[in-house]
Amino acid sequence: MLLTTILNQCYRFKGSIYGQARFVRHLGRQTIEVLVRPRKGSRALCSGCGVRCAGYDRLPERRFEFIPLWGYPVFLVYARRRVDCPDCGIVAEQIPWAEGKRHLTSAYMLLLSRWARRLSWREVSRAFHTSWEQVYRSVEWVVQWGLEHRSLEGIRAIGVDEIQYSKGHKYLTLVYQIDAGRVRLLWTGRERTMKTFRQFFDLLGQERSSQIEFVCSDMWKPYLQVIHERCVQALHILDRFHIVAKMNESLNKVRAQEARRMKREGYEPVLKKTRWLLLKRRGNLKQEQKGRLRDLLSYNLRTVRGYLLKEDFQQFWEYTSPAWAGKFLDQWCRQTMYSKIEPMKKVARTLRSHRELILNWFTAKKQFSSGIVEGLNNKAKLTMRKSYGFRSPEILEMALYHALGKLPEPELTHEFY
């Protein structure tokens, strides 16, 4: 079977004919070149407006890299026609297998971008014997096409959080759609300021923003203020994840302070190597750890009292009624304020100041939380690790959209694997 027969079967375009296929040595490598010529009598498309126009002359031949076959690089060789368009003037024709001045065919770029979701970009470049730059350009093209053609209609629930992408407190703000059956990255912005977050609502527009019913976030003040300002009709939910994390952080601070004091005063180091013993949930402890925890709870320590408060608070998440959950929260905060354990008292004050937003989780019938957002953030961090150290936030944003955006992709005449 001829190579041109395969191309006509899987990658055929109206108005173009595959001619001779030949082996050519190029830059020290054996390559395959397939000559392409316009079909006799066909008129070229204007690259500006897409209208068929009369020909003007021909440009020099260009090589467009196609998907490798049997380990050989494949190039489509074509001399573009120039057309005399009444509206656009004399311009180069539009070709269906590549865009603009790109040297890679659309099929090859789409294939590289799909593999770039599975492997690191460096590994993809090595596997296909191409450059990292070509892989990046392929991902960039697919992402830009997807952003232009995606739909932002019907967004009912969103979650916002930040991730640190570099040392020196450099953050990206990430906004996700977290509707049931539709979870994707909607937007990324530099830093985690009010100005940054407002840009997302500017992109969405006032009409779409008014249709949002649920918003999940942490307790970062700029996020709280912008949500209240731009999304006042939505039910704003403070997520369980950050509340538990803040409580664990405070308990660990109590443990560290008391462990240093006991060491300084010459007491037995009973709190040594007990950090995860106290922070883990009881159901996740091993049998040996349960025994150690039982022994530890027999001591009259501030750490033990803090641990009991933390464990007691777990009952809060089992309520279904916002009213009863609110009563429990108020009672727990009063009890904690009498405990004289300052880090835990700080948690109680924080919970009191955000009481309404915390109880919104029950009002939403526990359907939405930032647990989904944290899961997506873990995928975002994995994308960052796979990147092997992107130095540019623009490239990182491109990688995040590519991995998490669930963007539409250009359709080809054939599905290449």
N, C-alpha and C positions, 0 to 999 in steps of 0.2 A: 504494500500500500504506500502511495506517495505521501510525503509530508504535506504537500499542498492539498491533497484530498482530505487529510485530517483537519487542516485549518479551515477548509471550506465547510466541513461538517460541524465544527464546534465554534468557529470564530469568523463567521462570514458577515460581510457588510454589503448592503445594496450600493451599487455604483463603483465597487472596487473588485479587482481580480488579482488573485495570487499567481505570480508568474514562476520563474525559475527559483529553485532552492539549491544552494551551493555551500560547500565548505570554504571558509576564508580564514586565514590566520590574521588575527587582530591583536595588537599589543602583546605578542608572545603567546597567545592562546588560540586554540582551534575553535572557531565559532561557525554557526550556521546563519546564513543570510537568506532571507526570502524576499524576492523582489515583488513589490506591489505596484500596480498601475491602475489608473481609472478606467472604468468600462467605456467602451467606445460609444460616443454620443451622450454620455452623462454630463450633466452640468454641476459645477462645484457649488458648495454652500458657502455663503459669506460668513466668516468667523465673527463678525460684529452683530448681524441681525438674523442670521440663519436662513436668509432667502437665497434661492438658487439664482446664480448670475452667470453671465458670459465670462469665458476665460480671458486672461490678459497675457500671461506668460508663465514660465515655470521657474521655481527656485531650485538651488542645488539639492542633491539627494541628502536625506537625513536618515540616521539609523535610530529606530525605536526598539528598545529592549523588550523582548517578550519572555514568557515563562520558559525556563530552561527545559530542554528535552534530553533525556539519557545522559545528563551531565554536561551537555554542550550548551553554552549561551546561544540564544536565538534572537536575531534582530530582523525586524521588518524594515526594508529599505524603500523609501518613497520620496519622490520629488514633488513637493507640494505645488499646486497651481495657485497663481494669483488671479483674483477676480476683480472685475470692474463693477462695483456695486453703486447704484444710483444714490443711495443714502450714505454709505460708509466710505466711498471712494475706492481706491485700489488697495486691497488687503489680501493676506494669505487666506487660503480656503480653510474651512473647518474640517478636521479629519475625525472619524468616529472612534478610532482606537487610542487616541491620546489627546490631551488638552494643552493648549497653549504651546509653550516652549519646553514642556517636559520631555525628557528622553526615555521615560519608561511608559509602556503601554498601561492603560487603565486596568487591564486584566492582571498584569504583573504587580501593580501597586496594591490592588485589592488582595491578592494572594499573600504578599509580604505583610500587609496590615493584619490579616487574620492570624498568621503565624506569630505576629508580634504580641497577640493577646495570650498566647500559650507559653512563649519563651521570652527571654530577655532580648532586647533589640540587637545586642552584640552577637548572641547565639544565632539569631535569624540571619544576620549578615554573613556569618561564617558558613552556615548551612547552605545558603544560596550563592556563595562566592561573590557577594556584592559588598558595598560599603555601608557603614552605620548611617551615613548621611542619606543614602537612598532609602533605607528602612524608615528613617525619620520622616522624609518627604512623603513617603507612601502613607504613613499614619496621618500626617498633617493633611494630606489631600482628602482622605476618607473622613476624617473628623470635620473638616470644614464643610464638606459636602453634606454630612449628616446634620450639622448644626443649621445649615441653610434649609434643609428639607424636613426637619423634625416638627412635630406638633406640640404646642404648649397648651392645648385646650384640655379642659376636664380635670385640671389639677385640684384635688380636694384636700390633700394632706401633705405637708412638707415637714422636713426636719433640718435643722441647721446646727453645724458644729464646726470646729476648727482642727487642723492638724499642723504640727510644726514640721516644716520641710527643711530647715537648716538651723544651725546654731545661731545664737544671738537673738532669740525670740522672734524668728521669722515664721509667720503663719499664713496659711491659706484658709479662707472661709469657704466651706462646702455646703451647698443646699441640695437636698435630695427630695425627690417625690417618694412618698411612702404609702401610697394608696394600696389597698388590697389588690394583689395581682399586677401591680405596676410600680416597681421599685427601680429607680434610676437616679443618676447624678444629673441635676438640672443646671448647676452653675458653680463656677469657682471664682473667687476674688482674692486679691492680695490683702494681707493683714486682716485683723478682726475688729475693725472700727465701725462706727455708725455709718460713716461715709461709704465704706466698702459694702456693707449689707444693703444700704439703700439702692445701690446699683442693681441688685437682683430684682427688686420691685419695679425699678425703672424699666428693666428689660421685659418684665412680665406685663407691665401696663396696669392701669387702674382697674379696668374691667375684669381681667383675669385674677388680679389680687383680691378683688371683692368676692370671688367665688371660692376662695380657700376657707375651709371649715375648721381645720385642725392644724396647729403648729406645735412641734416639739423642739425644745431647746434646753440648754443648760442654764446656769444662773449668771452667765456673763452679762453685765449691765448694758453694754451697747446693743446686744441682741434683744434684750427685754424691751428696751426703749423703742427700737425700730419696729418691732412687732406690734407694740401698742400703738405706734404712730401710723403704720401703713396697713396693718391687718387687724384692725380693732374688732371686726365682726367674728374673727376666728376664735375657737376655743384653744387657749394657750396652755400647753401641758409641760410641766417641768418633769423631766424623766427620772425614773427610778435609779438608773445606772449611776448618775452623778451624785444623787443623794447618798446611796450606799457607799460610793467611793469616798465621799467627803467624811462620812462617819468612820470608815475604816482608817482614813488618814489621821483623824483625830484620836482614835483609839491607839494607833501605833505611836503617836506622839506622847500619849500618856505612858505607854509601856516603856518607851525609850527614856523619858525623864525619870521614871521610878527606878529603872534598872541602873542608871547612873548614880542616883542617890543611894541605892542599896550597896553598890560597889564602893562608893565613897565612905559609907558608914560601916563597912565591914560585914554586912549581912550575907547570908548564903545567896548565890546568884540564881535564884529559882526562875527568873524571867529570861535567862540566857537561852537563845535559840527558840523562842516561843512566838516569834512574829506571825508566822503562817498558821501556827496552832490557834491563834486568837482571831485571825482574819478570815480563815476558811469557814464555810458553813459546816455545821455539825454533821450533816449527812455526807459530806465529802471527806471526812476525816477517816484515816485508817484506824485499825483496832488499837495499835500501839499508841497512836496520837490521842485517841479517846481516853486511854488510861492516863496519859500524861496530863491531859486537860482536867480530868477528874481530880487528880492530885493538886493541880494548880488552883482549882476553885476552892480548895479547903483553906487557903490563905486569905487573910483579911488585908487585901491590897487595893489601892485605887484602881489599878489595872483590872482587877477582877470585877470591881463594881462597874467600871466602864464597859467591860465585856458583857456583863449582864444587862446593862441598859441597851447595848447594841442588839443583843439577841432578843430582848423584849420588843424592840421596835419592829422586828420581822413580822409580828402579828398585824401590823398596819396594812401590809400588802394583801392580806387575806380578806379584808372587808369588801363589800360590794356597794354599800350605801355611802354616798359622800357625807351624809350627816353623821353616821356612826364612826366613819373614818376620821372625821374632824374632831369628834369628842375624844377618840383615842389619842389623836395627835396632840390635842391640848393637854390631856392628862400626862402624856409622856414628857412633854416639854416642861410642865410644872415639876414633875418628879426629877428631871435632869437638872433643872435650875437649883434645886435643893441639894444636889450631890456634891457641890464644892469641887467638881472636877472641871477646870476651866476649859480645856479643849472640847469636852462634851457639851458644856454650857454654850459655847460658841456655835456648835451645831444646832442646838435648840433655838437659839436666837435667829439663826438663818432660816430654820424651818418656819418659825413664827412669821417672819417678814415675808415669806413666799407661800403662806398657807393656802391662799385661794388657788394659785397656779398648781400647787401640788395636788389639791383635791380635784382639780379638773381631770386627772387621770381616771378617777372613779366616775365622773360625769360622762366621760367618753366611753364608759363601760369597758375600760382596759383594752380597747381596740388599738390604740396608738401609743407608742412609746419610743424613746430614743434607743431602745435595744437594737432596732433595725439600723438606726444611724450608726451605732457603734460597730455593728457587724460590717457595714459598708466602709467605715473608717479603717477597719482592720484590712479590708481588701485594698484600700487606698495606700496604706502603709506597705502592704506586700508589693504593690505596683512600684512604690518608691524604692524598695529593696531590690526588685528585679531590674531597676533602671541602672544599677551600678553607679549611682551618684550623679544624677543630672545636676549641672551647675546653673541652669537657667530655669526660672519658674515658669516661663512660657512653655518650655518643652515638658515640664512636669504636668502642667495643666492639660496639655495635649494628650499625654499618656493617661491621665485620669479620665478625661472624657472618653477616650478610646476604650478603656477597660470597664468603666462603670456607667457610661452615658446611654447604653442601649440605643445607639443612633442608627437611623436607616442607612443603607449602603446602596451604591449604584447597582443597577441591574445589568448583567452581562448576557451575551447570547448563549453562554454555556457556564455551568457551575464547575469551576476548577478547584480541585482538592489539594 
